[in-house]
């Protein structure tokens, strides 16, 4: 054991430490810049992928008109009408009766509301709507965006062999 508790002198350092008498050596030689090596390591396929994703993102953002995202309108398209209806029905009819499921007289002869469909997303939308006191469409749009985002995140995280086998 070498150090303060022994009678042996300490080991000499491997690097020269400048003293106060001599100035520290400054390396003025230009170093090869790392970004050049990084730029050479990029494959043309990576550049093409980046350009394609960037152009597609700009195209989609331009078509969905971001300036209208927070306007006071009802979201439409696909089955979005049903997703607006279900939290409203839950808020206006079922929750005042302290129920989470029930028979809805809407659409033809009616159907069992929230019997075969999850009640939790609609319940969260109602909680946000009642808690914030704002327009009803804001939590519906937020829930739609959150759901899509979480599916994409889960898809990136889920790397199980069963999923990989199913995608082949």
N, C-alpha and C positions, 0 to 999 in steps of 0.2 A: 504494500500500500504506500503510495507516494503522496505527500501532502504535508499539511501543517502538523499533524500528529506524529510524524516520523522524523528521523534524523537525516533522511535523504533529501537532497535539494529538489525543488519542483522541476517538472519537465519543461524543456524549452518549447515555446510555441512554434507551430509549423510555419506560420506566416510572419513576415517581418513587420513589426509595429514601428511606425516612424516616431522618432524622438522629437523633442522640442527644438533641437539644433538643426535638423534637416526637414525641409518641407515635405508634405505628403505628395507622393507621385500621382499626378493626374494624367489619365490616359486620354490624349487628345486625338488618337487615331479614330477615324470613323468606323463604327460598327456596322455590320450588315443589318439592314432593317428587317425586323421580323415580319412586317406586313408583306414584304415581297415574297418571302417563302410561303406565307399563308395564301397569297393570291395565286401563286403557282400551284398550290395543292388543290385548288377548287377545280372540280371536273366540269366539263361543259354541260353534263346532265344536271348538275346542281344549279348552275346558272339558269338553264332552261326551266327547271322546276320553280325556282324563285320568281322568275319573270312571269310564268304562267299563273302562279298563285297570286301574285301582286295584281296582275291585270284582271283576273277573275274577281278578286276582292273589290277592286275599284269599280268594276262593271256592276256587281251586285249592289254595292253601296249606292251607286248612282241611280240604279233602277228602283230601289226601295225608298228613295227620297227621305234621307235622314231628317230633313227639316220638318217632316210630318209625323215623326215618331211619337212626339209628345203632344200632338194636337188632341183636342177633345172629340175624338171620333170613336166609333165602334170598330174593333178589329174584325175583318172579314176574311174569307178565303178558306177553302177546305172545310173542316168541321169546327172552325173557330166559333161559329154561332152557338154550337152546343156547349162549348167551353165557357162562353159568356152566360148562357142560360143556367148551367148547373150551379155555379156559386150563387147566382141571384135567387134561384129556387130554394136552395139551402138556407140562404139568409132570410127570405121573405116568408117561406111556408114551413119548412121543417124545423129549423132552430127555435122559432117561437113556441112550437109544441114540444120542445126538448127531444127531438128525434133526429137521427142521422140518416134514416132511410124512410122511404114511403112510396105511395103510388102517385104518380104524376098524371093528371088528366090531359096533359099536353100531347101533341102529335098522335093523331088518329084516335085509337081507343084508349090511349094511355100506356104507361110502362112503369116497371119498378125502378124508381130513381135511387141510385147509389146502392143497388143490390149487387149488380155485376160490375160496377165501376168504382174505383177508389174514391173515397170521400175525403181523404186527407188533403190532397191538393186544393180542392174546392174550399175546404174548411180553412186552410191557410190563406187563401185569397179573401175569404170573408173576414178573417181576423185582421188582415192588413187593411182592408177597405173600411171596416168599422173603427179600427184603431187610428188610422190616419184621417178619417173623415173626408177624404178627397173623392174625386170621381171614381166610379167603379171600374173604368177601363184601365187605369194605371196598374193595379195589382194583377189584372188578367194578362196584360202585355208583359209585365215583369215575370210572372210565373211561366209564361211561354218561353221567354228568353232564357230564364234560369233552367228550365227543363232541358232545352236544347243544349245549353252549355254543359250541364251535368252529364248528359249522354256522351258528349264529345270527350269530356274529362275521363269518364269511366272507360270509354273505349281506349284511350291512351294508356290508362293504368292497368287495365285487365289484360294480362299476358299469359293467361292460363293455357296449358296444352290443349284442353278441350276446346277453347275458343279458337286457337290456332288451327286445330284439326277441322273445325266446322267451317272455317273460312277458306279452306283449300278446295 
